[in-house]
Amino acid sequence: MDLYSFIPSLTDPKHSVLDEFRELNLKEPIESHSRIVSHQGKKEDFSSLGLSTENAMELAKLHMLTETKLGATTIEEYFSPSFFKTNFWFFWATMFAFEKWHSVVEVKRYMERFMHLIGGLNRLKGILHTEYNQYDSLILPLITWLKDNKVVFDLGTTVTDIDFDFSNEEKTVTAIHCKNHEKNEMISVKKEDLVLFTNGSMTQNTTRGDMDHPAKINRSDDKGCFSVWKKIAVKSSDFGHPEVFCSDIDKTKWLSFTVTLKDDDIVFPYLLDLTGDQPGMGGLVTIKDSSWFMSWVVPKQPHFINQPDNVKVLWAYALNLDVAGDCIPKTMSDCTGQEMFEELLYHMGLQDKAAEILSHTINVIPSMMPYITSQFMPRIAGDRPAVVPAGSQNFGFIGQYAEVPQDCVFTVEYSIRTARVAVYDLMKLGKEVDPVYPSQYDLRVLTNAAKTCLNLDKVPLQDIPLGKLLQNTELAALLMS
Ligand SMILES: Cc1cc2nc3c(=O)[nH]c(=O)nc-3n(C[C@H](O)[C@H](O)[C@H](O)COP(=O)(O)OP(=O)(O)OC[C@H]3O[C@@H](n4cnc5c(N)ncnc54)[C@H](O)[C@@H]3O)c2cc1C
């Protein structure tokens, strides 16, 4: 938000992107009235998180344990099996794309980072959205501002390696090797220059299909920035462990697909009726009994700048790609765009209208992302390098695979924060990046989260041994209010 407070809006240069964003979310806040469906378009009860006392206590303990103690524990190793049947897990897994084999430390970080939102978790309250898709609403204004400030974007250039001088216990980049439109080049780097390296990308090696073709997974050993990270990681023990994140595609992939409809008078009116949510104001809807574990989002329309009025766009994704669908007897990985959409229509309760809907469907674009959840893989301290490694003179790691204590990955904010930390530090600006919002240290937030997880308006302190100790304390007042 700091960054976007001075990036001019594309539509009204007197306004910042942050102003625009704030106004939109005040005017059209997200609040879901239908978070879960099942049985082909039947709304499910989503009023509570469905946690037992045992499950709530496991969450409380997770909050207390240190990251060092948790180490590379997976979510499945940490929680008891009943946890995975709760609404909490359905909401959590689908909102953030967590799989059971991912790091429980990342669950802890998310829980603490967004603890103030747990009360509204089932209704997605507090989730913010942009006017258009995030490229048009966030990236485009930023690129425009950077170009106006004479920043040069050199597209078609692939970095292949980075050379360092490690003398005097310092780390100084001396050269960048790259391929510029297939021509090998070397850029010499001086100590006074600054090199910021995005050492991994969740969209690396993404492939796309279309209406009639699946998106074929790319299992190539050429993993773009991950490969560069691998090359430099062997040069210094301070540069982290890329293999932890990018070695097991089957644990880090998912598929999403975007549906484009023209002159639709079935799908959008039906979904409005089913969910009670205006496009853009409902957020993610998860299909509880979908074998693919599929969810959809109806964003605000138009979703793209210049999208014609009679064109509508929606998005869906799934986490189980290698099992057969419930309507289409194929794995999601093998499905064409049309087949994925047919499976979705079945679960929405629109199977009988599929033929007519497909006649208004311009395209369905599946997108296979082999590394989309690689940042959630179990890790220990040191697997992610520090943003500015010890002794670095002119080099920083930025993005989702550099370490920022307390912050959580799979967010734009995390990448921006790493870049700010790198620039403030390496340019010796003497400025501090705003700390991560410490909501978990606010007693009001904690007590509210406890009440939500226990599904209680008031915590019956008299029934628990700790209650006596807390009698007449401020904490008791908060828990009982
Ligand atoms: C479907 C989806 C939904 C998301 N939803 C949200 C959300 O709701 N909220 C949120 O905050 N975040 C969300 N995210 C996450 C967010 O988009 C990312 O965390 C963020 O964009 C990462 O930015 P980055 O600059 O670190 O990396 P990237 O944007 O991945 O940039 C890495 C760049 O490096 C380039 N590159 C790779 N290899 C090389 C090479 N060898 N040489 C030169 N260049 C190279 C790539 O082309 C790419 O441009 C979502 C992401 C996806 C995919």
PDBQT file of the ligand as one rigid body, heavy atoms in Angstrom, charges set to zero:
ROOT
HETATM    1  C1  LIG A 501      -3.071 -17.531 -10.034  1.00  0.00    +0.000 C 
HETATM    2  C2  LIG A 501      -2.374 -16.680  -9.009  1.00  0.00    +0.000 A 
HETATM    3  C3  LIG A 501      -3.100 -16.032  -8.042  1.00  0.00    +0.000 A 
HETATM    4  C4  LIG A 501      -2.473 -15.220  -7.111  1.00  0.00    +0.000 A 
HETATM    5  N1  LIG A 501      -3.231 -14.514  -6.201  1.00  0.00    +0.000 NA
HETATM    6  C5  LIG A 501      -2.644 -13.638  -5.379  1.00  0.00    +0.000 A 
HETATM    7  C6  LIG A 501      -3.429 -12.814  -4.520  1.00  0.00    +0.000 A 
HETATM    8  O1  LIG A 501      -4.650 -12.888  -4.518  1.00  0.00    +0.000 OA
HETATM    9  N2  LIG A 501      -2.793 -11.943  -3.692  1.00  0.00    +0.000 N 
HETATM   10  C7  LIG A 501      -1.443 -11.832  -3.685  1.00  0.00    +0.000 A 
HETATM   11  O2  LIG A 501      -0.917 -10.999  -2.949  1.00  0.00    +0.000 OA
HETATM   12  N3  LIG A 501      -0.669 -12.602  -4.499  1.00  0.00    +0.000 NA
HETATM   13  C8  LIG A 501      -1.232 -13.491  -5.335  1.00  0.00    +0.000 A 
HETATM   14  N4  LIG A 501      -0.466 -14.271  -6.160  1.00  0.00    +0.000 N 
HETATM   15  C9  LIG A 501       0.994 -14.257  -5.957  1.00  0.00    +0.000 C 
HETATM   16  C10 LIG A 501       1.711 -13.109  -6.613  1.00  0.00    +0.000 C 
HETATM   17  O3  LIG A 501       1.205 -12.905  -7.909  1.00  0.00    +0.000 OA
HETATM   18  C11 LIG A 501       3.213 -13.429  -6.666  1.00  0.00    +0.000 C 
HETATM   19  O4  LIG A 501       3.651 -13.679  -5.347  1.00  0.00    +0.000 OA
HETATM   20  C12 LIG A 501       4.046 -12.291  -7.214  1.00  0.00    +0.000 C 
HETATM   21  O5  LIG A 501       3.549 -11.862  -8.455  1.00  0.00    +0.000 OA
HETATM   22  C13 LIG A 501       5.490 -12.723  -7.370  1.00  0.00    +0.000 C 
HETATM   23  O6  LIG A 501       6.209 -11.640  -7.913  1.00  0.00    +0.000 OA
HETATM   24  P1  LIG A 501       7.772 -11.750  -8.195  1.00  0.00    +0.000 P 
HETATM   25  O7  LIG A 501       8.185 -10.467  -8.823  1.00  0.00    +0.000 OA
HETATM   26  O8  LIG A 501       8.480 -12.194  -6.968  1.00  0.00    +0.000 OA
HETATM   27  O9  LIG A 501       7.945 -12.960  -9.196  1.00  0.00    +0.000 OA
HETATM   28  P2  LIG A 501       7.384 -13.146 -10.683  1.00  0.00    +0.000 P 
HETATM   29  O10 LIG A 501       6.226 -12.235 -10.928  1.00  0.00    +0.000 OA
HETATM   30  O11 LIG A 501       7.189 -14.608 -10.843  1.00  0.00    +0.000 OA
HETATM   31  O12 LIG A 501       8.562 -12.610 -11.575  1.00  0.00    +0.000 OA
HETATM   32  C14 LIG A 501       9.685 -13.379 -11.898  1.00  0.00    +0.000 C 
HETATM   33  C15 LIG A 501      10.168 -12.892 -13.253  1.00  0.00    +0.000 C 
HETATM   34  O13 LIG A 501      11.430 -13.455 -13.550  1.00  0.00    +0.000 OA
HETATM   35  C16 LIG A 501      11.452 -13.756 -14.938  1.00  0.00    +0.000 C 
HETATM   36  N5  LIG A 501      12.513 -14.756 -15.156  1.00  0.00    +0.000 N 
HETATM   37  C17 LIG A 501      12.512 -16.073 -14.837  1.00  0.00    +0.000 A 
HETATM   38  N6  LIG A 501      13.677 -16.638 -15.185  1.00  0.00    +0.000 NA
HETATM   39  C18 LIG A 501      14.436 -15.667 -15.726  1.00  0.00    +0.000 A 
HETATM   40  C19 LIG A 501      15.759 -15.630 -16.277  1.00  0.00    +0.000 A 
HETATM   41  N7  LIG A 501      16.525 -16.719 -16.305  1.00  0.00    +0.000 N 
HETATM   42  N8  LIG A 501      16.201 -14.459 -16.771  1.00  0.00    +0.000 NA
HETATM   43  C20 LIG A 501      15.443 -13.342 -16.744  1.00  0.00    +0.000 A 
HETATM   44  N9  LIG A 501      14.198 -13.302 -16.208  1.00  0.00    +0.000 NA
HETATM   45  C21 LIG A 501      13.708 -14.463 -15.723  1.00  0.00    +0.000 A 
HETATM   46  C22 LIG A 501      10.055 -14.267 -15.218  1.00  0.00    +0.000 C 
HETATM   47  O14 LIG A 501       9.764 -14.189 -16.591  1.00  0.00    +0.000 OA
HETATM   48  C23 LIG A 501       9.222 -13.311 -14.377  1.00  0.00    +0.000 C 
HETATM   49  O15 LIG A 501       8.852 -12.175 -15.109  1.00  0.00    +0.000 OA
HETATM   50  C24 LIG A 501      -1.065 -15.080  -7.125  1.00  0.00    +0.000 A 
HETATM   51  C25 LIG A 501      -0.332 -15.752  -8.113  1.00  0.00    +0.000 A 
HETATM   52  C26 LIG A 501      -0.976 -16.535  -9.044  1.00  0.00    +0.000 A 
HETATM   53  C27 LIG A 501      -0.148 -17.217 -10.115  1.00  0.00    +0.000 C 
ENDROOT
TORSDOF 0
